[in-house]
């Protein structure tokens, strides 16, 4: 009993250090975006820090999620991607679904889906062990992050302002990613730097 009590302060200390380390690497708006490395469908390795000097959008995706279907079949997500990449933004689509989970598409399936929907991301990457998703705290598909050219996280949250699966709501909603990108381009602070993401849970 006494030995257990003597070990208790040590256990508390280790737990505190773990919590501090986790907070230090978490994605926090206004702080440096956590660096990561993932491989795209063509076998090319991408490290977030390699894109320093460019604005970066991270999009968590699951092609079989009804909310993702809403934003792709309506053309909303592809249009947002095309406008961003035409302006020099790097757009990284990430699927953190575990192997065999809903939406864990093989490369050929992803390519077919991208062609059918008109997806216009810079790269699509599978994060099957969920390390990057957990690093960023990605909760839903879609879940969006915008990172400035100096590597600071400027936006974390939903694609838009109406939490709905209805395509008709897209036209009435504010596209938070478009707004964040416009503000960053103009050298202005992002008006809505964070919002509650909505969609299907990430299938870790």
Number of C-alpha atoms within 10 A of each C-alpha: 6 7 7 8 9 10 11 12 11 11 11 11 11 12 12 12 12 12 11 12 11 12 12 13 15 17 23 19 17 14 15 18 24 18 15 13 14 16 15 19 15 10 9 10 12 16 12 19 16 10 15 15 11 16 25 26 25 20 24 24 28 28 20 14 18 15 23 22 19 18 21 21 15 16 16 17 23 19 16 18 25 17 13 22 18 10 12 11 23 22 21 21 23 25 26 27 24 17 16 11 14 14 20 22 19 12 15 10 13 16 14 11 15 17 11 11 16 17 20 22 22 16 16 24 23 23 21 19 13 18 13 20 21 15 17 19 15 23 21 24 28 30 27 25 26 29 28 23 16 14 22 20 23 25 27 27 23 24 29 22 18 16 16 15 16 13 17 11 14 20 10 11 14 14 18 24 25 17 17 25 24 15 15 18 13 10 9 11 13 18 11 14 19 18 16 14 21 21 21 18 16 26 20 17
